[in-house]
Amino acid sequence: MISKVLVIDDEEKLRTLLTRIISLEGFEVLQASDCKSALKKMSQNEIDIVLSDVKLPDGNGVDLAKMLKEKYSTTEIILLTAYANIPDSVQAIKNGAFDYITKGDDNNKIIPLLYKAAEKVLLAKRVLQLEKQLGNKHSFENIIGKSKIIKAAIEEAKKVSQTEATVLLIGETGTGKEVFAQAIHNASPRSKHNFIAVNCSAFSKELLENELFGHKAGAFTGAIRDSKGIFEEANNGSVFLDEIGEMPLELQAKLLRVLETGEFLKVGDSKQTKVNVRIIAATNRDLQKEIELGNFREDLFYRIAVFQIALPALRTRIIDIEELATHFLLMFANKTNKKITSISKSYLEALKQHIWKGNIRELKNVIERSVILTDSAELETDSLPTEFQKCNPNDVKEKTLSAFDLASAEKIHIQKVMNYTNGNKTETAKLLNIALTTLYRKLDEYQIK
């Protein structure tokens, strides 16, 4: 990749000489005689390095460096001066200049500096590209599904992402809560800072406390140095607390303090640590029921549930199964270097008839298994797990209910409320005055889509 250099100097002979020398090194060189023409060249070309005189007819190179770095963050600026002075050189570096050298005395430094600056520019561009790819990967646009229910959840998440509100994602295991949390963070003003996820059910109380809040040296055996916890590492960013319903009560109190004051005590510390983080939490439990059982703090619930988003179970969005399956097929076929390009109708029908207790995560595992077992260009039912083989789609019939029994009346009522809320599970549960998990169970029992 050839780097572009812009030489800015009002002395035409010097400008031409520098252009010739730099061109011979393989760089593409453009010229400008003052700040105005330099800014025009910058806007018309992707300049990697600027080599500029400090004293220009319509401005100062030190001030120009600041202006250029603010607008073109990956561009590196090397300043040349006939009369070097310490205050100018200090200010130049503060303004983002790569280096500040004296004409004549430091001429032999120009080419090596250009190569070093070019390396830095290339690295910066690669980092930006990786950040862009990562941002795209975790964007709302990459959440798969065309069903009304998933689109509604995405719209809610998009709206809350622009705020500082604490978000609680509720739904069964495998419904994509972390995917939503990452997308919310990436679409928020905090996107340039860390997003750190932790599964609260994966640690004991002591280990989770240390994971979240860190410790001071000497706090316990083996703590030979201070250690930052997740909250400190994610300062100015977002923390995703998955399975928050599993968090021990003692830690819930510390989390509540973080939410209320932005402060916490590290393990073994007597001085408060202050942070500014956004918390996105998730649970597959009915936290209202956990409050009644004494397992979850009511005051914490109302702090984390400022904005709730219910993520639908896969069995309630059958229309999305084909698109999700195709996505996973292409992903695993690419990973295994297999030329599998399609899914048979019988295979798709079997997927649509399955209950999917593990939701999207289970579907992903099933497709990966099938790709490993398949040697042809199409996924067939013989590559499905045994529980799929036993289930003939033609044998699956809707459960028959009497028009006079209570269950039938309940099913009809739930269906009516679901239609009224356009499939919004959270709103439906509120109108029916039942817990969301109870609603999911009844939807499954009555096979309401």
ABEGO torsion letter per residue (X at the ends): XBBBBBBBBABAAAAAAAAAAAAAAGBBBBBBABAAAAAAAAAABBBABBBBBABBAAEBAAAAAAAAAAABAABBBBBBBABBBAAAAAAAAAAGBABBBBBGAAAAAAAAAAAAAAAAAAAAAAAAAAAAAAAAAABAAABBEABAAAAAAAAAAAAAAABABBBBBBEBBGAGAAAAAAAAAAABAAAABBBBBBBAAABBAAAAAAAAAEBBBGABBGBABBBBBAAAAABGBBBBBBGAAABBAAAAAAAAAAAAAGBBBBBGBABBBBBBBBBBBBBABBAAAAAAAGABBAAAAAAAAABBBBBBBAAABAAAAAAAAAAAAAAAAAAAGBBBABBBAAAAAAAAABAGAAEAAAAAAAAAAAAAABABABBBAAABBAAAAABBAAABBBBBBBAABAAAAAAAAAAAAAAAAGGBAAAAAAAAGBBAAAAAAAAAAAGBX
